[in-house]
Amino acid sequence: MPFLEPDNPVYPLPQTSQWLAETLRYVVHNVPFYKKLFDSKKPTLDEFPFMDPARGAFKIEEFLVLDRFPDFLLPSGGTSGRMSQLTFRNLEEYENRFCYLYDMRPGQYFHPSVIREFGISIAAGGNLHYQPPHGYPVLYTPLENLGHAEAIRYLLEHGFQFDGRRIPLTTISCSVTWIKLLTAYFQATGFNPPSVHLEIGGWHLTRVWKELLKEFWKGEVDLVYGVTEFNYANASSCEHCGFLHFPETVYVEFVSFDGRHSVEQGDAMLVLTSLYPFVTVHPRIRYWTGDVVEVRGVCTKARAMSFVFLGRREHILFVKSDGDLYRVISAVNVAEVLDMFKEICDDDRLFILFQQEHALGPIAADRGSKLFAISSRQGENGETQFVISVEVKRDNQELRKRILDSLHSECPRLEDDCRRFGISMEVNLLPKGGLRALGIPYIHV
């Protein structure tokens, strides 16, 4: 087996700007849509139109570069609430990512003596949530039945026998949903895991759940943000500023809601461009993700723009102010508040399916994600009403008041905003299943 010493990288990394220039040349000469649009010109990035996901979905062949049949097909859009996007990839893209992550080519490995610990990535489909340190192997595992959960328990208890040693499992990378399920299962079966570092993505992890996970897993909990349509383009929490940064394998733009100018501070739309050679089959240039973020400026330590994820554009309530959009409240704010209340129903379908399949005890209680909807309407007096609809175990006026009070605490400027813009906040309490019964589009956090 060919071993590679850790101090001998084989994959020199250019700057993101160099990758971007190479990417633009590549797509103009190879992607049918851009070949026709620019006719062999040399456009700058801002000359490219924003790529709407719907355009890419309905005219997908115009955005593919194929010299052979694709090797992989990935669906995405699970957290968007919109139609699923299809993403085609070839093996070479993963090889290039492997080189970037490990400073070596597939088939080359660190000497066994270098490996001291390992991590697992649960149900990620090969789409790593985080960048492991060099020499830190990652095993991929599903979590679809009791056997999978018990295999993870074994690795946590015993580690992995390798090179005559027991290598400990020290990191778990997975989505919010999977870590909730695994935690609930281990709690229900009385398993007390060793200290593990968690890397969690998929959607927003509330403060309530973050503290619960830190207490149960006895380790740090870091959040990541990623887009499945991109090959390794996940933003991770910065240990210095506490906010999110993207890696240099994707080009990032923060733009105004109308797309006319860039944003260096404040609310913005997130626009991403895939970079060559990590994406070659299905490039996406100036991809309008539909996600709203709050830009926090430059992190001087990481030398990268920092941001906070606020949610999908359609999950945020805005008002018009001075010709621009002004954010009043987001789904993330609401999720933070609702997770404080055990009276609010959980979306426990996955948990129920898991326990029914294995005749387990009730592991679902207060372990799912809160279901809710946010909307706006005109009140009887012409004022704008922002309505938050939730499913509850029982209806009472006191709960409405407590939720509203907590929303004002979560959003300190909410009271002033309501007075300034003539807004009233309403909480609509529904019985379990009420959102689906009324056909109200709900948000799964």
VEXDREN-2710 file (C-alpha; in Angstrom, 1 decimal):
% VEXDREN-2710
k/r/px/py/pz
1/MET/0.0/0.0/0.0
2/PRO/1.5/3.4/-1.0
3/PHE/1.9/5.6/2.1
4/LEU/2.3/9.3/2.0
5/GLU/4.0/11.3/4.7
6/PRO/1.7/14.1/6.2
7/ASP/4.3/16.8/5.5
8/ASN/4.4/16.1/1.8
9/PRO/1.3/17.5/0.1
10/VAL/0.7/16.6/-3.5
11/TYR/-2.2/19.1/-4.2
12/PRO/-1.0/22.7/-4.3
13/LEU/-4.0/25.0/-3.5
14/PRO/-4.4/28.1/-5.6
15/GLN/-6.4/31.1/-4.3
16/THR/-10.1/31.2/-4.8
17/SER/-9.8/34.0/-7.3
18/GLN/-7.6/31.8/-9.5
19/TRP/-10.1/29.0/-9.3
20/LEU/-12.9/31.4/-10.2
21/ALA/-11.0/32.6/-13.3
22/GLU/-10.5/29.0/-14.4
23/THR/-14.1/28.2/-13.7
24/LEU/-15.4/31.1/-15.8
25/ARG/-13.2/30.0/-18.7
26/TYR/-14.4/26.5/-18.3
27/VAL/-18.1/27.2/-18.4
28/VAL/-18.0/29.6/-21.3
29/HIS/-16.3/27.0/-23.4
30/ASN/-18.2/23.9/-22.2
31/VAL/-21.6/24.6/-20.7
32/PRO/-24.2/24.9/-23.5
33/PHE/-26.2/27.8/-21.8
34/TYR/-23.1/29.9/-21.3
35/LYS/-21.5/29.1/-24.7
36/LYS/-24.6/30.4/-26.4
37/LEU/-24.9/33.4/-24.0
38/PHE/-21.3/34.7/-24.3
39/ASP/-20.2/33.3/-27.7
40/SER/-16.6/32.7/-26.6
41/LYS/-16.3/36.1/-24.9
42/LYS/-14.4/36.5/-21.6
43/PRO/-17.0/37.8/-19.2
44/THR/-16.4/38.8/-15.6
45/LEU/-18.5/37.2/-12.9
46/ASP/-20.9/40.1/-12.6
47/GLU/-21.8/39.8/-16.2
48/PHE/-23.2/36.3/-15.5
49/PRO/-27.0/36.3/-14.7
50/PHE/-28.1/34.9/-11.4
51/MET/-29.0/31.2/-11.8
52/ASP/-32.6/30.6/-10.5
53/PRO/-33.0/27.0/-9.3
54/ALA/-36.2/26.6/-11.4
55/ARG/-34.3/27.4/-14.6
56/GLY/-31.7/24.8/-13.7
57/ALA/-34.4/22.2/-12.9
58/PHE/-36.4/22.6/-16.1
59/LYS/-33.6/23.0/-18.5
60/ILE/-31.0/20.9/-16.8
61/GLU/-29.2/19.6/-20.0
62/GLU/-28.2/23.2/-20.9
63/PHE/-26.1/23.3/-17.7
64/LEU/-24.3/19.9/-18.0
65/VAL/-20.8/19.1/-19.3
66/LEU/-20.8/15.5/-20.3
67/ASP/-18.0/13.5/-21.9
68/ARG/-19.5/10.3/-20.6
69/PHE/-22.5/9.2/-18.6
70/PRO/-22.6/10.7/-15.1
71/ASP/-21.4/8.6/-12.2
72/PHE/-23.7/10.0/-9.5
73/LEU/-27.1/11.6/-9.2
74/LEU/-28.0/13.5/-6.0
75/PRO/-31.4/15.0/-5.2
76/SER/-31.5/18.1/-2.9
77/GLY/-34.0/20.5/-1.6
78/GLY/-35.0/18.7/1.5
79/THR/-34.8/21.7/3.7
80/SER/-36.0/24.2/1.1
81/GLY/-39.6/23.3/0.9
82/ARG/-39.3/23.7/-2.8
83/MET/-39.0/21.2/-5.7
84/SER/-36.0/18.9/-5.4
85/GLN/-33.0/19.9/-7.4
86/LEU/-31.0/17.3/-9.3
87/THR/-27.2/17.3/-9.3
88/PHE/-25.0/15.2/-11.5
89/ARG/-21.4/14.4/-10.6
90/ASN/-18.5/12.2/-11.8
91/LEU/-15.9/10.3/-9.8
92/GLU/-13.2/12.8/-10.7
93/GLU/-14.9/15.5/-8.7
94/TYR/-14.8/13.4/-5.6
95/GLU/-11.1/12.6/-6.2
96/ASN/-10.3/16.3/-6.5
97/ARG/-12.2/16.9/-3.2
98/PHE/-10.2/14.0/-1.6
99/CYS/-7.0/15.7/-2.7
100/TYR/-8.1/18.9/-1.2
101/LEU/-9.2/17.4/2.1
102/TYR/-6.3/15.1/2.7
103/ASP/-3.4/16.6/0.7
104/MET/-3.1/13.2/-1.1
105/ARG/-4.5/11.4/-4.0
106/PRO/-6.9/8.4/-3.7
107/GLY/-4.9/5.3/-3.2
108/GLN/-2.3/7.1/-1.1
109/TYR/-2.6/6.9/2.6
110/PHE/-0.9/8.2/5.7
111/HIS/1.1/5.6/7.6
112/PRO/-1.1/3.8/10.1
113/SER/1.0/5.2/13.0
114/VAL/-0.3/8.7/12.1
115/ILE/-4.0/7.8/12.8
116/ARG/-5.0/8.3/16.4
117/GLU/-8.7/8.7/16.2
118/PHE/-11.6/8.7/13.7
119/GLY/-15.0/10.1/13.0
120/ILE/-18.3/9.0/11.4
121/SER/-20.6/10.8/9.1
122/ILE/-24.2/9.6/9.4
123/ALA/-26.6/9.4/6.4
124/ALA/-24.7/12.1/4.6
125/GLY/-24.5/10.4/1.2
126/GLY/-20.8/11.1/1.0
127/ASN/-21.4/14.9/1.4
128/LEU/-19.2/15.7/4.3
129/HIS/-20.5/18.2/6.8
130/TYR/-17.0/19.2/7.9
131/GLN/-13.4/19.1/6.9
132/PRO/-11.5/16.5/9.0
133/PRO/-7.9/17.1/10.0
134/HIS/-5.3/15.4/7.8
135/GLY/-4.8/11.8/8.9
136/TYR/-8.3/11.7/10.4
137/PRO/-10.3/9.0/8.7
138/VAL/-14.1/9.2/8.4
139/LEU/-16.5/6.3/8.1
140/TYR/-19.9/6.7/6.5
141/THR/-22.8/5.0/8.1
142/PRO/-26.6/5.0/7.6
143/LEU/-29.1/5.4/10.4
144/GLU/-32.2/3.6/9.1
145/ASN/-32.8/0.8/11.7
146/LEU/-31.9/-0.6/15.0
147/GLY/-28.8/-2.4/13.6
148/HIS/-27.3/0.9/12.4
149/ALA/-27.9/2.5/15.8
150/GLU/-26.3/-0.5/17.6
151/ALA/-23.3/-0.4/15.3
152/ILE/-22.7/3.3/16.2
153/ARG/-23.1/2.3/19.9
154/TYR/-20.4/-0.3/19.4
155/LEU/-18.0/2.1/17.8
156/LEU/-18.6/4.6/20.6
157/GLU/-18.0/2.0/23.3
158/HIS/-15.1/0.1/21.8
159/GLY/-13.6/2.2/19.1
160/PHE/-12.2/0.5/16.0
161/GLN/-9.4/-2.2/16.0
162/PHE/-6.7/-0.9/13.6
163/ASP/-3.0/-1.5/13.3
164/GLY/-3.0/-3.5/16.6
165/ARG/-4.6/-0.6/18.5
166/ARG/-8.1/0.5/19.5
167/ILE/-8.8/3.8/17.7
168/PRO/-11.4/5.9/19.5
169/LEU/-14.4/7.5/17.8
170/THR/-14.2/11.2/18.6
171/THR/-16.4/13.1/16.0
172/ILE/-19.9/12.6/14.7
173/SER/-21.1/14.5/11.7
174/CYS/-24.8/14.5/10.7
175/SER/-27.9/16.5/10.2
176/VAL/-30.0/17.9/13.0
177/THR/-32.7/15.3/12.4
178/TRP/-30.3/12.3/12.7
179/ILE/-28.6/13.5/15.9
180/LYS/-32.0/14.1/17.5
181/LEU/-33.0/10.6/16.6
182/LEU/-29.8/9.0/17.8
183/THR/-29.8/11.0/21.0
184/ALA/-33.4/10.1/21.8
185/TYR/-32.7/6.4/21.1
186/PHE/-29.6/6.3/23.3
187/GLN/-31.4/8.1/26.1
188/ALA/-34.4/5.7/25.9
189/THR/-32.0/2.7/26.1
190/GLY/-29.9/4.0/28.9
191/PHE/-26.7/4.3/26.9
192/ASN/-24.2/6.9/28.2
193/PRO/-21.8/7.8/25.4
194/PRO/-18.2/8.9/25.8
195/SER/-17.2/12.5/25.0
196/VAL/-17.8/13.2/21.3
197/HIS/-17.4/16.3/19.2
198/LEU/-20.6/16.9/17.1
199/GLU/-20.7/18.7/13.7
200/ILE/-24.3/19.4/12.9
201/GLY/-25.9/20.7/9.7
202/GLY/-29.1/20.3/7.7
203/TRP/-31.0/23.2/9.2
204/HIS/-31.0/25.4/12.3
205/LEU/-30.1/23.9/15.7
206/THR/-31.7/25.9/18.5
207/ARG/-30.0/26.9/21.7
208/VAL/-32.2/24.5/23.7
209/TRP/-31.1/21.5/21.6
210/LYS/-27.5/22.7/21.5
211/GLU/-27.3/22.7/25.3
212/LEU/-29.1/19.3/25.5
213/LEU/-26.6/17.8/23.0
214/LYS/-23.6/19.3/24.8
215/GLU/-24.8/17.8/28.1
216/PHE/-25.6/14.4/26.7
217/TRP/-22.5/14.0/24.4
218/LYS/-20.1/15.8/26.8
219/GLY/-18.4/17.6/23.9
220/GLU/-18.4/20.6/21.7
221/VAL/-21.3/21.1/19.2
222/ASP/-20.4/23.0/16.1
223/LEU/-22.8/24.1/13.4
224/VAL/-22.2/23.9/9.7
225/TYR/-24.2/25.2/6.7
226/GLY/-24.0/23.6/3.3
227/VAL/-25.8/23.3/0.0
228/THR/-26.1/19.7/-1.5
229/GLU/-25.8/21.1/-5.0
230/PHE/-22.2/22.0/-4.4
231/ASN/-19.3/19.5/-3.9
232/TYR/-17.8/20.3/-0.5
233/ALA/-19.0/23.9/0.0
234/ASN/-20.0/23.8/3.6
235/ALA/-19.6/26.8/5.9
236/SER/-18.5/25.9/9.4
237/SER/-18.4/27.7/12.7
238/CYS/-15.3/29.8/13.4
239/GLU/-13.6/29.3/16.7
240/HIS/-12.4/32.9/16.7
241/CYS/-15.5/35.0/15.7
242/GLY/-18.2/32.4/16.4
243/PHE/-19.9/32.9/13.0
244/LEU/-19.9/30.9/9.8
245/HIS/-17.3/31.0/7.0
246/PHE/-17.2/29.2/3.7
247/PRO/-14.1/27.3/2.6
248/GLU/-12.2/28.5/-0.4
249/THR/-13.6/25.8/-2.6
250/VAL/-16.7/27.9/-3.4
251/TYR/-17.0/31.5/-4.4
252/VAL/-19.4/33.5/-2.2
253/GLU/-21.4/36.6/-2.9
254/PHE/-23.7/38.5/-0.4
255/VAL/-26.1/40.6/-2.4
256/SER/-29.1/42.9/-1.8
257/PHE/-32.6/41.4/-2.1
258/ASP/-33.0/42.9/-5.5
259/GLY/-29.6/41.6/-6.6
260/ARG/-28.3/45.0/-7.6
261/HIS/-25.3/45.5/-5.2
262/SER/-23.1/43.6/-2.8
263/VAL/-23.6/43.7/1.0
264/GLU/-20.8/43.9/3.5
265/GLN/-22.8/44.3/6.6
266/GLY/-26.5/43.4/7.4
267/ASP/-29.1/41.2/5.8
268/ALA/-28.3/39.8/2.3
269/MET/-29.2/37.0/-0.1
270/LEU/-26.6/34.3/-0.4
271/VAL/-25.3/33.6/-3.9
272/LEU/-22.8/30.8/-4.6
273/THR/-20.6/29.9/-7.5
274/SER/-19.1/26.4/-7.8
275/LEU/-15.4/26.2/-8.6
276/TYR/-13.4/24.1/-11.0
277/PRO/-12.1/21.4/-10.4
278/PHE/-14.4/20.4/-7.6
279/VAL/-17.5/20.8/-9.8
280/THR/-17.1/20.0/-13.5
281/VAL/-20.2/18.1/-14.7
282/HIS/-22.9/20.4/-13.3
283/PRO/-21.4/23.9/-12.7
284/ARG/-23.6/26.5/-11.0
285/ILE/-22.6/30.1/-11.6
286/ARG/-24.1/32.8/-9.3
287/TYR/-26.6/30.3/-7.9
288/TRP/-29.4/32.1/-6.1
289/THR/-29.8/29.8/-3.0
290/GLY/-32.9/31.5/-1.7
291/ASP/-31.3/31.7/1.7
292/VAL/-31.1/35.0/3.7
293/VAL/-28.1/35.6/5.9
294/GLU/-26.9/38.4/8.2
295/VAL/-23.4/39.5/7.1
296/ARG/-21.2/40.3/10.1
297/GLY/-18.2/41.7/8.3
298/VAL/-14.7/40.3/7.9
299/CYS/-13.1/37.9/10.5
300/THR/-9.6/39.2/10.7
301/LYS/-8.3/35.9/12.0
302/ALA/-9.8/33.7/9.3
303/ARG/-9.6/36.5/6.6
304/ALA/-13.1/35.6/5.5
305/MET/-16.5/37.1/5.5
306/SER/-18.6/36.0/8.5
307/PHE/-22.3/35.4/8.4
308/VAL/-25.3/34.1/10.4
309/PHE/-28.0/31.9/8.7
310/LEU/-31.4/33.4/9.0
311/GLY/-33.5/31.1/6.9
312/ARG/-35.2/30.8/3.5
313/ARG/-36.5/34.0/2.0
314/GLU/-40.1/32.7/2.1
315/HIS/-39.7/31.9/5.8
316/ILE/-38.9/35.5/6.8
317/LEU/-41.4/38.3/7.4
318/PHE/-40.3/41.6/5.8
319/VAL/-41.8/45.1/5.5
320/LYS/-40.9/47.7/2.9
321/SER/-38.8/50.5/4.3
322/ASP/-37.1/53.3/2.3
323/GLY/-37.5/51.3/-0.9
324/ASP/-35.8/48.3/0.6
325/LEU/-36.9/45.2/2.6
326/TYR/-36.5/45.3/6.3
327/ARG/-36.5/42.0/8.3
328/VAL/-39.0/41.9/11.2
329/ILE/-38.8/38.3/12.3
330/SER/-37.4/35.0/10.8
331/ALA/-38.1/31.4/11.1
332/VAL/-34.9/31.0/13.1
333/ASN/-36.3/33.5/15.7
334/VAL/-39.5/31.6/15.9
335/ALA/-37.8/28.2/16.2
336/GLU/-35.6/29.4/19.1
337/VAL/-38.8/30.5/21.0
338/LEU/-40.9/27.4/20.3
339/ASP/-38.3/25.0/21.4
340/MET/-38.7/26.5/24.9
341/PHE/-42.3/25.2/25.2
342/LYS/-43.1/21.5/25.8
343/GLU/-46.8/22.3/25.2
344/ILE/-46.1/22.7/21.5
345/CYS/-46.3/19.5/19.4
346/ASP/-43.2/17.9/17.8
347/ASP/-43.0/16.5/14.3
348/ASP/-42.3/13.0/15.5
349/ARG/-43.0/11.0/12.4
350/LEU/-39.5/9.7/12.0
351/PHE/-39.2/8.8/15.7
352/ILE/-42.6/6.9/15.6
353/LEU/-41.5/5.0/12.5
354/PHE/-38.2/4.1/14.1
355/GLN/-39.8/2.9/17.4
356/GLN/-42.6/1.0/15.7
357/GLU/-40.2/-0.9/13.5
358/HIS/-38.3/-2.1/16.5
359/ALA/-41.0/-2.3/19.2
360/LEU/-39.2/0.2/21.3
361/GLY/-40.6/2.3/24.1
362/PRO/-41.8/5.8/23.6
363/ILE/-38.6/7.6/22.5
364/ALA/-40.3/10.4/20.6
365/ALA/-41.6/12.6/23.4
366/ASP/-40.2/16.1/23.1
367/ARG/-37.5/14.9/20.8
368/GLY/-38.7/16.0/17.4
369/SER/-38.8/19.4/15.7
370/LYS/-41.5/21.9/16.2
371/LEU/-43.9/22.4/13.3
372/PHE/-45.0/25.9/12.6
373/ALA/-46.0/28.3/9.9
374/ILE/-45.5/32.1/9.6
375/SER/-47.6/34.3/7.3
376/SER/-49.0/37.8/7.0
377/ARG/-52.5/39.1/6.4
378/GLN/-54.5/42.4/6.5
379/GLY/-56.3/43.0/9.8
380/GLU/-59.8/44.4/10.1
381/ASN/-58.4/47.9/10.6
382/GLY/-56.1/47.7/7.6
383/GLU/-53.0/47.0/9.7
384/THR/-50.5/44.2/8.8
385/GLN/-50.8/41.1/10.9
386/PHE/-47.9/38.7/11.2
387/VAL/-49.3/35.3/12.2
388/ILE/-47.4/32.4/13.7
389/SER/-49.4/29.1/13.6
390/VAL/-48.3/26.2/15.8
391/GLU/-49.7/22.8/16.8
392/VAL/-50.2/22.4/20.6
393/LYS/-51.3/19.7/22.9
394/ARG/-54.0/22.0/24.4
395/ASP/-55.2/25.5/23.6
396/ASN/-55.0/28.2/26.2
397/GLN/-54.7/32.0/26.2
398/GLU/-51.8/31.9/28.7
399/LEU/-49.7/30.0/26.2
400/ARG/-50.4/32.5/23.5
401/LYS/-49.2/35.3/25.8
402/ARG/-46.1/33.4/26.9
403/ILE/-45.1/32.7/23.3
404/LEU/-45.6/36.4/22.3
405/ASP/-43.6/37.6/25.3
406/SER/-40.8/35.2/24.4
407/LEU/-40.8/36.4/20.8
408/HIS/-40.3/40.0/22.1
409/SER/-37.4/38.8/24.3
410/GLU/-35.8/36.9/21.4
411/CYS/-36.2/39.9/19.1
412/PRO/-35.5/43.0/21.2
413/ARG/-36.5/45.5/18.4
414/LEU/-39.8/43.7/17.7
415/GLU/-41.9/46.0/19.8
416/ASP/-40.5/49.1/18.2
417/ASP/-40.8/47.6/14.8
418/CYS/-44.5/46.7/15.3
419/ARG/-45.2/50.3/16.5
420/ARG/-43.1/51.8/13.7
421/PHE/-44.6/49.8/10.8
422/GLY/-48.1/49.4/12.2
423/ILE/-47.8/45.6/12.7
424/SER/-49.6/43.3/15.1
425/MET/-48.3/39.9/16.1
426/GLU/-50.7/37.0/16.4
427/VAL/-50.2/33.4/17.6
428/ASN/-52.6/30.8/16.1
429/LEU/-52.8/27.6/18.2
430/LEU/-54.0/24.5/16.4
431/PRO/-54.5/20.9/17.5
432/LYS/-51.9/18.3/16.5
433/GLY/-52.2/17.7/12.7
434/GLY/-53.9/21.1/12.3
435/LEU/-51.4/22.6/9.9
436/ARG/-51.7/19.7/7.5
437/ALA/-55.5/19.5/7.9
438/LEU/-55.8/23.2/6.9
439/GLY/-53.3/22.9/4.1
440/ILE/-51.0/25.5/5.7
441/PRO/-47.4/25.2/4.4
442/TYR/-45.4/24.5/7.5
443/ILE/-41.7/24.9/8.4
444/HIS/-39.8/21.9/9.7
445/VAL/-36.9/23.1/11.8
END
